[in-house]
Structures are given as C-alpha cells and as structure tokens.
Amino acid sequence: MGSDGRRVRIAVDAMGSDSGPEVVVRGAISAAQAAGDELSVTLVGEEGAIWQALTDSRARDLPIFVSHARQQVEMGEKAQRAFRRKRDSSIAVCAALVREGAADALVSAGNTAAVVTTALLSLGRMRGIARPAIASVIPTSRGRCVILDVGANADCKPIHLYQFAQLGRIYAERALGISAPRVGLLNIGEEPTKGNAVTQAAYRLLDADREALGFIGNVEGRDIFAGRADVVVCDGFTGNVILKLAESLASVARRVFREEVRRSPFYSLGALLVRPAFTGVASRLNYEEHGGALLLGTRGVSVIGHGQSSSRAIRNAILVAARSVRGGLEAAVLEAMGAGEAAAATGG
Amino acid sequence: MGSDGRRVRIAVDAMGSDSGPEVVVRGAISAAQAAGDELSVTLVGEEGAIWQALTDSRARDLPIFVSHARQQVEMGEKAQRAFRRKRDSSIAVCAALVREGAADALVSAGNTAAVVTTALLSLGRMRGIARPAIASVIPTSRGRCVILDVGANADCKPIHLYQFAQLGRIYAERALGISAPRVGLLNIGEEPTKGNAVTQAAYRLLDADREALGFIGNVEGRDIFAGRADVVVCDGFTGNVILKLAESLASVARRVFREEVRRSPFYSLGALLVRPAFTGVASRLNYEEHGGALLLGTRGVSVIGHGQSSSRAIRNAILVAARSVRGGLEAAVLEAMGAGEAAAATGG
C-alpha cells in the first residue's frame, strides 16, 4: 500500500513488448495476483487489443484498469521526435498519469530512449541531478547488486558518476532493503590511478566523500558477479554492455551444458536428477527474476523493461515499481540531493 | 618450427607470476613437452630460483634454457619508471632477446603495463599503428572470439578502434586459423547511430571499409558469448572489464551450483553422474584453456598472461606465442598495414 494506506497505482505501457500486449497483460495479472490488495494496474495502449487479452484471462475481480492511447512509439524511433510528435503514445499517457497524480509509477518495456526522454521531459528532472541514470539489478553469487548507469548516458563526466553513486546507494537501501550498501566504481584496476580519464577523476570525487557514500574504491569486472559491491557505478556504455552480457549468460550456459550432456546416457541421467538444482541456479542467475531497470533522477518512479521481456519480467518490473513507491524512493532521493547540495555548499 | 625449419624460440619471463617461478617453469615444461621438437624455451629471471624449479621436474632432455636477469618489475610498479630504472628486469631481458634475434617471441604474466611499455619502447611500434592493443581470446558457445583492446588503451579514438579491427582480423586468421573472420564493433545497439561519441565515429570509419575488414556492424554485450562475431572491437576499458568478468564466470557458476546441489542427496547423485559433462563445460568456458593475450602493433610477438596465471595458462600462452610465430603474424600485420596505407592514399 502507499504511505496513506491506499493501493500503489502503476501505469503499465501495454504496447511496449515486442511480442504484443498479451505478454504485458499476463504480467500485469500475475503482479496483481501476487500483490493481493496492495496494487492496482492501469494498462495503457490500444484499448481493443488490451480488452481482448484481458477477457482471455483470470483478470476478473483484480484491480486492473485500461486507459486508451491511440499511438505507439516504435522500437527504432528517435526518442526526441517521438516525444514531440506522438503526444498520445502509450508511453506519453503513462507519464501523464504519473504527472497528474493518477498513478504512482510507470512501467514500460518499450523503446528505452523514448521512456527516458518522456520521463525527463514530462515528469521533469530532480533538482541537483545532472543526468538521470538507469539502474538495473543483477544477480551475484552472494545475492544481487545494483548497477548504474546501464544505458541512459553513453558518455559521462566524473560528476555524473559521482551522482550515480548517490542515486544507486539510495536505490539499494530503499528498493532492495540493503542497509549500508557498499558502493564501488567500476574500473580496470584497484589502484586510484587506474582507469580512463573519466574514472580517474570520478575516483577522486568519490574518495573525498567516502564515508557518506559508502564508497569502497574501485571494483573490477571479476568483482561484479562475485558480489564485492552492492552498487556498481559506471557510464551507460559500459553498464549496458555488461547488462546485456549478463542477460545472455543463462542461455549460453544452458546451450553448452546441453551439448555436453548429449555425449553420454550417464550424463543424461545425471542431468535429470540434477535438474531442480539447475533450475535453482537458473532462477538465481536469471535477470528476469530481478525485475526491470529503474530510472533514477527524474520525478516519479519509472521502471524500464526491455522489449523482449517475458510476462514474468513484466510482473517483476511492476512489483519493483510498487516496492520503490512503498519504500519512499523518490522522497529519499530528493532529500539526499538536498543534503548533498548543503554539504557541497559548506565544503563538506 | 619457424619458417626456416628451426625451432620457434620463446623467451619466457619466469618472474611474472604472483605464485613465483615454479608455476612458470611447470608451464614451460608442459609446453615444451606438448610441442615436441618444434619449440624451445628460454626462462628469464633469477637464475638460482629457476634452476631450483627445473631440477624438481622432468625438464631433462627438453629444449629449455635459462637466462639470468637480476631485476624484477613488481606488480604495482609504474611502467615508464620501471622501464627507465630496471634495464635488467626479466621483462626487459625477454624483450632484448627478441630484439636481438635470439628469441622469436616473449611471454610474460607480469605487470601488464610494464610488458606493454617495454615491448613498445624496446621492440618498437609497427609503422602505421597509432596504438598497440592487447587481444585476448575468449570462449563462446560456438567456439571462440578475439576481443581487443583488453587493457593497453583505456581511452581510445575512433581511428584506434579502426586499427584494432585490422589487427584483430589478422590475429584471428593467422593465430586462430579462422578464415574470413567476422569483425564486430562492440556497442549498445545495432543501429549505426547508437553508442558513445567514439563508437559512433568508429562505426563510420569501419563501415566505409566494410568488405576489406569483414565488418558486420555493431555487436552488443549479449552477442559476445553467443559467438556472433569472431573479432570484437572495443576500447581497452570496456574490453578489460568484460575480460575480467568472463574470467570470473566459471568460478561463480561453480559456487552457485555447489550450493544448490547441497540441498538434496538426489542432486548430489545427479551431480556426480553429470560431473564429466560439467568438466567439459568448464573446459570450454575456461579462459585459461585459450592462452594468453597477444600484444598487437609492436614488433615481434609478445604474449601477456596475468599474474594469477596457472601453469596451464602459462603453457597455453607459450603455445599461442609459438603458433603466432609459425602463422607469420608479424609479417601479416606489417603487410596489411602497408596495404592499408596504400588504400588510404588512393582513397580506397
């Protein structure tokens, strides 16, 4: 429930999936079922298609609503252009619902750049944030970690990375419930002098604020899945490459293992017995289980899936959005940014 | 054998491993055994320690020699400084052996920056190459791919990435025997306009030379392990992060699987039966099996391991060096760079 006891209301872009609205609708139904009375979903998009998908399912009696949007942003479309020309796209309508207070958060698996641009221009950037970032949660051998930015900013300045550390820390605390998160700067060596020009300068900024940020220094590629940090800070180019690589691992490992198992009937028997353990591994390492990516630094709460999201991924994205609203993420960021400004002003 | 029928002669930095010279010596012995009569190894470093490790083993009758170096570059040491002050370090002596024609290639698992600097300043940069790059081979579900740069250049310009494509292509052909390798630019979207400022500009350079380079366009994080390209081009920051991440995967997957298996005796039985298949997977995905990273763009052939290299990794690094010498890698790069210059001069 929201802080005032009412349901958390999520606006979901029903047109965002590559596989059509059915996948999104199934995900929404599953999320509403899982959340019991605490959640309501408004599906936004082409009304006819959404109702069609809804009648097929056990959606009755669930708090699911439909809001019509007559346009749709395509995957390849330029974000700025789409924002200007398609004022009635499903993404734009989702953002409008949040802006007008009719929804607490939006979830879209559509064109990422369009979601970022729409959130930025329609909901607005938070005061004190130079660049909003997309934070994603990836599984590690010890649990999970937040990595940001994973795609909103391909080129970053040191101050952006510094702010990503602030944002990531709050996300880890408020949405994942990690107390005193360890924040690492993704780099190519442990020493402060390692890295490219941007990470070297970012290290100095972060190091100067080590305690307040929970900064533990540089982390390397090998530290990510090993779970050395709860928050991994990087530019959106590196983060996006890593995220997509991580997403592909489960299926690559499965394919290679299946090939090996075919070499002997004994292996096949073993594989049969061990399958539940495998399912456990797959589930722990499966990106979809960990929900969507959160846009941080804009007003409201926006969760971004990707176009190939399964209904399970959509479900989890909706639940992450709800948890972020309940955790008071937006207020916490606003407060921290205010505090950050005050600290900067006094040289703290 | 070298092209003139004699043995390929490899100078190996015996002081480069974190675990001491024994590991390197064992790797050298194993490589010499595997290569039969085609290879000779000169172990370079503190003579006493090397001889000690050699008497412990079945090194007799193998073409293994020792060359004394009274200094050693430490892991944390600044590369330029080490080059100036430690003229008799094991890395410097290896490079001198190659420069003077007493060895065909060098292998070191020492301080990477020191190896790069020494190779660059002692052996010299190839004509037409703006920046040497480190190319590594990583396993994919379809086989393997070359990724470069993985750490020599944290900040790159578009022309550097273009040249990495040229270098990587030749490496894939000459050292890995891949005919008509597919070269991809690592990026965060398939479209030419995606990416950061450097990859956007690099795309245009590569695209203009699409056929000659075997350029297949942008590849994303998910495409690397899926084997969509034989050569993946990126800056040294991104490449290093990915390489270290890839190296860590085997151990992370093993740990998570072991935890899952412990949950039931049935799983354990299955795991026992399936273990050989697992070993197959581990071996296919194991970075060590694929040898060291090759420095491309300097004269001679230099292979760089990392300080945590096992003797198996050292062995494979030596065999990669030998294969690169036999494949005529250096001559092929020189020729291609000459051709590249000619093409550029005629606007081709």
Boltz contact constraints between the chains, C-beta under 6 A:
constraints:
  - contact:
      token1: [A, 141]
      token2: [B, 252]
      max_distance: 6.0
  - contact:
      token1: [A, 141]
      token2: [B, 255]
      max_distance: 6.0
  - contact:
      token1: [A, 141]
      token2: [B, 256]
      max_distance: 6.0
  - contact:
      token1: [A, 154]
      token2: [B, 195]
      max_distance: 6.0
  - contact:
      token1: [A, 154]
      token2: [B, 196]
      max_distance: 6.0
  - contact:
      token1: [A, 155]
      token2: [B, 196]
      max_distance: 6.0
  - contact:
      token1: [A, 155]
      token2: [B, 197]
      max_distance: 6.0
  - contact:
      token1: [A, 188]
      token2: [B, 237]
      max_distance: 6.0
  - contact:
      token1: [A, 188]
      token2: [B, 240]
      max_distance: 6.0
  - contact:
      token1: [A, 195]
      token2: [B, 154]
      max_distance: 6.0
  - contact:
      token1: [A, 196]
      token2: [B, 154]
      max_distance: 6.0
  - contact:
      token1: [A, 196]
      token2: [B, 155]
      max_distance: 6.0
  - contact:
      token1: [A, 196]
      token2: [B, 237]
      max_distance: 6.0
  - contact:
      token1: [A, 197]
      token2: [B, 155]
      max_distance: 6.0
  - contact:
      token1: [A, 220]
      token2: [B, 244]
      max_distance: 6.0
  - contact:
      token1: [A, 221]
      token2: [B, 241]
      max_distance: 6.0
  - contact:
      token1: [A, 221]
      token2: [B, 244]
      max_distance: 6.0
  - contact:
      token1: [A, 221]
      token2: [B, 245]
      max_distance: 6.0
  - contact:
      token1: [A, 222]
      token2: [B, 244]
      max_distance: 6.0
  - contact:
      token1: [A, 222]
      token2: [B, 248]
      max_distance: 6.0
  - contact:
      token1: [A, 224]
      token2: [B, 245]
      max_distance: 6.0
  - contact:
      token1: [A, 225]
      token2: [B, 248]
      max_distance: 6.0
  - contact:
      token1: [A, 225]
      token2: [B, 252]
      max_distance: 6.0
  - contact:
      token1: [A, 237]
      token2: [B, 188]
      max_distance: 6.0
  - contact:
      token1: [A, 237]
      token2: [B, 196]
      max_distance: 6.0
  - contact:
      token1: [A, 238]
      token2: [B, 238]
      max_distance: 6.0
  - contact:
      token1: [A, 240]
      token2: [B, 188]
      max_distance: 6.0
  - contact:
      token1: [A, 241]
      token2: [B, 221]
      max_distance: 6.0
  - contact:
      token1: [A, 244]
      token2: [B, 220]
      max_distance: 6.0
  - contact:
      token1: [A, 244]
      token2: [B, 221]
      max_distance: 6.0
  - contact:
      token1: [A, 244]
      token2: [B, 222]
      max_distance: 6.0
  - contact:
      token1: [A, 245]
      token2: [B, 221]
      max_distance: 6.0
  - contact:
      token1: [A, 245]
      token2: [B, 224]
      max_distance: 6.0
  - contact:
      token1: [A, 248]
      token2: [B, 222]
      max_distance: 6.0
  - contact:
      token1: [A, 248]
      token2: [B, 225]
      max_distance: 6.0
  - contact:
      token1: [A, 252]
      token2: [B, 141]
      max_distance: 6.0
  - contact:
      token1: [A, 252]
      token2: [B, 225]
      max_distance: 6.0
  - contact:
      token1: [A, 255]
      token2: [B, 141]
      max_distance: 6.0
  - contact:
      token1: [A, 256]
      token2: [B, 141]
      max_distance: 6.0
  - contact:
      token1: [A, 256]
      token2: [B, 281]
      max_distance: 6.0
  - contact:
      token1: [A, 256]
      token2: [B, 284]
      max_distance: 6.0
  - contact:
      token1: [A, 257]
      token2: [B, 281]
      max_distance: 6.0
  - contact:
      token1: [A, 260]
      token2: [B, 277]
      max_distance: 6.0
  - contact:
      token1: [A, 260]
      token2: [B, 280]
      max_distance: 6.0
  - contact:
      token1: [A, 260]
      token2: [B, 281]
      max_distance: 6.0
  - contact:
      token1: [A, 261]
      token2: [B, 277]
      max_distance: 6.0
  - contact:
      token1: [A, 266]
      token2: [B, 273]
      max_distance: 6.0
  - contact:
      token1: [A, 267]
      token2: [B, 274]
      max_distance: 6.0
  - contact:
      token1: [A, 267]
      token2: [B, 277]
      max_distance: 6.0
  - contact:
      token1: [A, 269]
      token2: [B, 273]
      max_distance: 6.0
  - contact:
      token1: [A, 270]
      token2: [B, 270]
      max_distance: 6.0
  - contact:
      token1: [A, 270]
      token2: [B, 273]
      max_distance: 6.0
  - contact:
      token1: [A, 270]
      token2: [B, 274]
      max_distance: 6.0
  - contact:
      token1: [A, 271]
      token2: [B, 274]
      max_distance: 6.0
  - contact:
      token1: [A, 273]
      token2: [B, 266]
      max_distance: 6.0
  - contact:
      token1: [A, 273]
      token2: [B, 269]
      max_distance: 6.0
  - contact:
      token1: [A, 273]
      token2: [B, 270]
      max_distance: 6.0
  - contact:
      token1: [A, 274]
      token2: [B, 267]
      max_distance: 6.0
  - contact:
      token1: [A, 274]
      token2: [B, 270]
      max_distance: 6.0
  - contact:
      token1: [A, 274]
      token2: [B, 271]
      max_distance: 6.0
  - contact:
      token1: [A, 274]
      token2: [B, 274]
      max_distance: 6.0
  - contact:
      token1: [A, 277]
      token2: [B, 260]
      max_distance: 6.0
  - contact:
      token1: [A, 277]
      token2: [B, 261]
      max_distance: 6.0
  - contact:
      token1: [A, 277]
      token2: [B, 267]
      max_distance: 6.0
  - contact:
      token1: [A, 280]
      token2: [B, 260]
      max_distance: 6.0
  - contact:
      token1: [A, 281]
      token2: [B, 256]
      max_distance: 6.0
  - contact:
      token1: [A, 281]
      token2: [B, 257]
      max_distance: 6.0
  - contact:
      token1: [A, 281]
      token2: [B, 260]
      max_distance: 6.0
  - contact:
      token1: [A, 284]
      token2: [B, 256]
      max_distance: 6.0
